[in-house]
Amino acid sequence: MAWIRTIGDDEAEGRLGGVYRAAVKRAGRVAGIVRLMSLEPKILQASMMMYQEVTTRESSPLPRWFRELVAVTVSRLNHCHY
């Protein structure tokens, strides 16, 4: 397994601090998948925006539970413990 340097919650400032605070508000913690992109906060923020558009956007024609089910199924098929 590779070791990837990440920025901890107590070190996060600026844009990264905002993304971390939003993650804690949304999920109660900063998930590892979020932390993996902590060295590139601009990319992390864009990734989170895309994820939210795909899975949690209110105006989607598909219900949220179905979109999240698809995300979980794809992660499982990829052996990703997301």
Secondary structure per residue as TSV (DSSP state, phi and psi in degrees):
chain	resnum	aa	ss	phi	psi
A	1	M	-	360.0	136.3
A	2	A	-	-76.9	151.2
A	3	W	-	-105.7	126.3
A	4	I	-	-121.5	125.8
A	5	R	-	-69.4	134.2
A	6	T	-	-130.6	168.0
A	7	I	-	-102.8	125.9
A	8	G	-	-74.0	165.4
A	9	D	G	-56.2	-42.0
A	10	D	G	-73.7	-13.5
A	11	E	G	-100.6	-13.4
A	12	A	-	-70.8	126.4
A	13	E	-	-131.2	167.8
A	14	G	H	55.7	-133.8
A	15	R	H	-57.8	-44.1
A	16	L	H	-63.4	-41.2
A	17	G	H	-58.8	-40.1
A	18	G	H	-64.6	-42.3
A	19	V	H	-64.6	-43.0
A	20	Y	H	-62.6	-44.5
A	21	R	H	-62.0	-40.6
A	22	A	H	-64.0	-38.8
A	23	A	H	-64.2	-43.2
A	24	V	H	-64.9	-41.1
A	25	K	H	-63.2	-40.0
A	26	R	H	-77.6	-42.2
A	27	A	H	-124.3	-2.1
A	28	G	S	85.0	-3.6
A	29	R	S	-166.9	170.0
A	30	V	-	-96.4	112.2
A	31	A	-	-70.2	153.5
A	32	G	H	-57.1	-37.3
A	33	I	H	-63.8	-32.0
A	34	V	H	-74.7	-46.0
A	35	R	H	-61.7	-29.6
A	36	L	T	-60.7	-26.2
A	37	M	T	-100.4	13.8
A	38	S	T	-64.2	-23.0
A	39	L	T	-76.0	-13.2
A	40	E	-	-128.5	72.8
A	41	P	H	-56.5	-34.2
A	42	K	H	-64.0	-43.4
A	43	I	H	-68.6	-40.8
A	44	L	H	-59.1	-46.9
A	45	Q	H	-62.0	-42.7
A	46	A	H	-63.9	-40.4
A	47	S	H	-63.5	-42.8
A	48	M	H	-65.7	-38.9
A	49	M	H	-64.0	-42.0
A	50	M	H	-64.6	-45.2
A	51	Y	H	-57.1	-46.5
A	52	Q	H	-66.1	-37.2
A	53	E	H	-62.8	-39.5
A	54	V	H	-75.8	-41.1
A	55	T	H	-103.9	-29.8
A	56	T	T	-119.8	-1.2
A	57	R	-	-60.7	130.0
A	58	E	T	-64.5	-35.4
A	59	S	T	-87.2	12.9
A	60	S	-	-68.8	145.8
A	61	P	S	-71.4	-16.6
A	62	L	S	-101.2	143.4
A	63	P	-	-66.2	149.9
A	64	R	H	-57.2	-42.9
A	65	W	H	-58.2	-36.2
A	66	F	H	-70.8	-42.4
A	67	R	H	-62.9	-40.8
A	68	E	H	-69.5	-34.3
A	69	L	H	-62.5	-42.7
A	70	V	H	-60.6	-45.0
A	71	A	H	-61.1	-42.9
A	72	V	H	-66.3	-42.6
A	73	T	H	-62.7	-45.0
A	74	V	H	-62.8	-43.5
A	75	S	H	-60.8	-43.0
A	76	R	H	-64.2	-43.4
A	77	L	H	-62.5	-30.0
A	78	N	T	-88.8	7.3
A	79	H	T	56.7	37.5
A	80	C	-	-103.0	119.8
A	81	H	-	-86.9	53.3
A	82	Y	-	-80.4	360.0
